[in-house]
């Protein structure tokens, strides 16, 4: 069964809606509009958390609803409801029609697609609750048995199954069924009265079975334990401006926050981005190429279509240091005289879409990671990050390191505690002097927040050398 047929069962047959009458309501509501759509959503989600030897929390939710949007110029009318009925959709149509401002409607609907980048099985239904609890208990026991210093273990499974259908005035319909799971482990260890934690998680648009294989989940536990044990021997981070080497994979979150958001279409249309008006100009060092890719199989940030019905793609943002593109949804693309790149995303039917990243990463370069480390006499090697903040207009960012090391005479030294990286996104790109050949993507744990909405994303990069970056710490 195709996604369109499967979602017809959910939104029309099961809900008792007549597809023809719904189409006529949409046609009338969007008459004269420049753009808009009816977004239908059905979602099941669950969370099971096992903490300190017992189930701490367990939840299962089913949500459904619709959002109807009409766009006139830069003005958007949006109405949503959790009730899937013809009456509710008519009420929403009456609401969005109040902003009518003359004839428009020249922006064509997105093309169709037969490409799929993940399966449509519902992961929540493939494993019963008792099996999930037993699995998490096994994780807890394994972690405690690996090291006598382990004092507390927290493990969780999170699953999501989302079905969407987009109905447009031009008669074009698009649908997608999106599984999403995540497995997390956090370990606390103690040595001589000192307590430290380490955590690791994996996930993607797959079923749970991929992460429940013993080799897979034990490797996840081992990584969380490794990080906790390393932190037991960490020393205060130095403060000052030094060369910084970023590890592959998850450190791409710095690229996502400090650079990626600044390349989203809405910020550039409104000229509030540090990259506004720089198309075709050099904004990064030679050798720096950054893409945003929704076509990677089973990845957390991948999409068959975005939440406006536009097929996903691989969008080149920066090529060899030159700014080549922005991330666009339909509205901002129309207003900027370009096309959507399939980046119109929303958290749920209760939210209007806007330009958002998918899987954003820097391509590999020519250098061996060991060569990059050897080139630094004294600096910081940042392997993993926790929280971060960025100002879109200025590009300034602050990121805390959850795993970092001192670099001494070209070699990895002691682990550091309390290291933060402080800089400016556009400026950092120009200071990249070496790009490694070890491109890696994150393990599937990213969630991006923007304007109060959260969506799953992916990040990645190879090992990078930044010639000079401010490190905040406690040691001088």
Buried (B, 14 or more C-beta within 10 A) or exposed (E): EEBEEBBBEBBBEEBEBEEEEBBEBBBEBBBBBBBBBBBBBBBBBBBBBBBEEEBBEBEEEEBBBBBBBBBBBEEBBBBBBEEBEBEBBBBBBEBBBEBBEEEBBEBEBBEEBEEBBBBBBBBBEEBEEEEBBEBBBBBBEBBBEBEEBBBBBBBBBBBBBBBBBBBBBBEBBBBBBBBBBBBBBBBBBBEEEEBBBBBBBBBBBBBBEBBBEEEEBBBBBBBBBBBBBBBBEBBEBBBEEBBBBBBBBBBBBBBBBBBBBBBBBBBBBEEEBBBBEBEEEBBBBEBBBBBBBBBBEBBBBBBBBBBBBBBBBBBBBBBEBBBBBBBBBBBBBBBBEEBBBBBBBBBBBBBBBBBBBBBBBBBBBEBEBEBBBEBBEBBBBBBBBEEBEBBBEEBBBBBBBBBBBBBEEBEBBEBBBBBBBBBBBBBBBBBBBBBBBBBBBBBBBBEBEBEEBEBBBBBBBBBBBBBBBBBBBEBE
